[in-house]
């Protein structure tokens, strides 16, 4: 299953580069939306032959996606298949919104970023891929509890913000800041330096909350839930470690100037100022 998860992740993020982030139609939401419709159809029915897009590279990527979809359906449990499809559709929605903003020359505001940022990064998909690789599925009754949803969403936001902080300098130089936490905060009227500091405050505040909620969720947790919480922890830390080492974020050969430090202390940024995520703090015991 690790081989299947790895191959599908490769195909998915290659498609991301070819379709959403760059490539011949990355500034054409009308073209992208049509292709997204065909992709969604291929997830639900990989047997269905899609119409050609007119771009051979994209057609090859769609064909690879269909092949992976057929294999996932053949090898995974039905509830895993459903979560995988939901995660892919969520990613398409987030990425398509970025394409639309790019075409308009706009940057998402901060509150829209809190809602759409992790969707554009396919973070839910990454969690499902981990479950495919490890052959685990958390029962819906546990996955949909408020506490577990809050822990999960906090992990999504941490991975999203950390990736944005790593990539900000490169995206600024490339002019691709349609969806970045720093640029989103700048839409609130803050200069870049102040916005970057506020982004670090946000991620440290959420990290402190994440660790607190993880401790609460572990109390009396089932074997499946315990394993799921460990997967979330590994996702957050693994993304941090990968960002420090990956050449993806290098600018002119210089790596990002960050380092991992001791666990942050709780920050006093008022959660009520962030209505999209304030409910997480209401779950602290």
Phi, psi and omega in degrees: 000331176298320179297316179298312181299319181294314180296319181291322177298320178299313180297316183298312184281338170293319176297322177302314180294319185284328189256311189262318187271329180206194179095181192288341184234018186291351176244020183234086182300333178293315177293316182297319182296323177295317180291324177299319177301320178291324178294316179300318177298322181291333176290316182286323182220082181296347178288338183285130180276119182282159173292147176293145182274342186094357179234106186305321181298317178293321180297322177294321179294319178296319178298320177295322177297319178297319180296318177294321179299317179297321181290319178298318178297325183283331191248345185252160177292151182305321180291328175292318178301315181296317179294324178295314179299314179301320181292324179291317179297319178299318178298315180301318180298312180297315182293322179296325178296325178292318178301318180296317178294323178297317181296326179276353182073028183246158175246138179297141173287170188295318182291323173294325177300317180299330180275324191250343186303310182289335178292314178298330180275358179059039184289321177300320177301318180300321179294318179296321179298321177300318180293324176296315182297322184263358178066035182239148176217124177279130179303145182303323182301327178273320183297326185266006176291148182305319183295314181291323176297319179295315177301315181297313181294325177297320177297317178303313183293321179299313180297320181296310182293317179301316179297322179293320179294322176297319191265356188303311184300316181293316180295324178297317179293326182274349182071036183237056185254032181298328181219088177218141185300324180291313180294327178295319177292329177294335177292344175278002178099009182268143172292164187302314182298315179294319180298321178296318178296320178295326177294318177295321177298317179300311183292325178290322177296315180291325177297317178298317177296315180304313181295323178294314181291327175299316179299318179295317183293332181288337183295112180072017183289149174289170177299317181295317180293319178302317180294322179296317179296321176296320178299319178296317178300317180294324178298313181296310182289321180298321178294321176299311183294319181296318180297327179290334187253338187286136175288354181305324185260003179295144175240116182055037178084355180265124179288166179296144185265058178239165172210153178276130182240183181298161182306136183288152172280153178305137180258152188263022171299128188287116181301331181297342176283354181235074188299337180293334184232001185301332183295340177301319184290338178292347183266356179293125182280000000 
